[in-house]
């Protein structure tokens, strides 16, 4: 694949043709990367030809040092819970955490607060049966940027969350220019493949959830599920 020329692919969120734009050489492995930006939903995505394989992803995730013994990490997860779950759902709401990593700190914090919590992580706690269940809420911290096919991801979530329930996420929101994106530190992780702007978040809200204006505070996003129609 010619990484210097222009390319076009269907957007992996909305299927609109997405066009490539140049980004300076990738800052982790020193290889050039081709990113595409969708004119419809605004999602910036790594070309599908360059998505990391499962071995690369798991190797990178094992380098994370997220632990229940790290008070800063515990506080990080506690702040997320305070900004999201504690605001919109009361115990004993049934919650699914997606992408917990090898140490499900957030799940334990929520359980300690009285919530019923299940977890699914394809590399560390694979429980695909959860996708046949329904939940009052779904939470995912620093997960969306790793999802290869976010359109399929949100299709699935929209079926799993009960009407009036909530999906709560934290991810780096892309707010800069294309030039600033090229030097953005968040882009440097080899497993970060999708980058969401506020326009992208609004598209997701309109397409899959209730709120035309979802709650966005910093890098935290709350979507409310569609209610039952009378």
PEZI-V868571 format. One line per field, one symbol per residue. ss: DSSP state (H for helix, E for strand, - for the rest). psi: psi as a letter, one per 40 degrees, with the letter a starting at -180 (. if undefined). burial: # if it has 9 or more other C-alpha atoms within 8 Angstrom, else .. Layout:
ss: ???
psi: ???
burial: ???
This chain:
ss: -------EEE------EEEEE-------------EEEE-----EEE-HHH---HHHHHHHH---------HHHHHHHHHHHHH-HHHH-----EEEEE------HHHHHHHH---EEEEEE---E--HHHHH--EEEEEEE--HHH---HHHHHHHHHHHEEEEEEEEEE--E----HHHHH--HHHH-----EEE-HHHHHHHHHHH------EEE--EEEEE------
psi: hhediiihihhedeeihhiiiiiihhedeeiiihiihhedeehhihideehiiddddddddeeifhieehddddddddddddecdddeiiifihihhhfdaehgddddddddeeihhiihheddghgeddeeiiidihihhfddeehdgdddddddddddhiheaihhihihhheaidddddehddedhdehehhhiddddddddddeadhdgihhhbehhhihihihh.
burial: .......#######.######.#..#.....#######..#######...#....###.#......##....##..##.#######..#...#########..####.###...#######...#.#..#...##############..##.######.###.###########......##....##.#################.####..#....########....
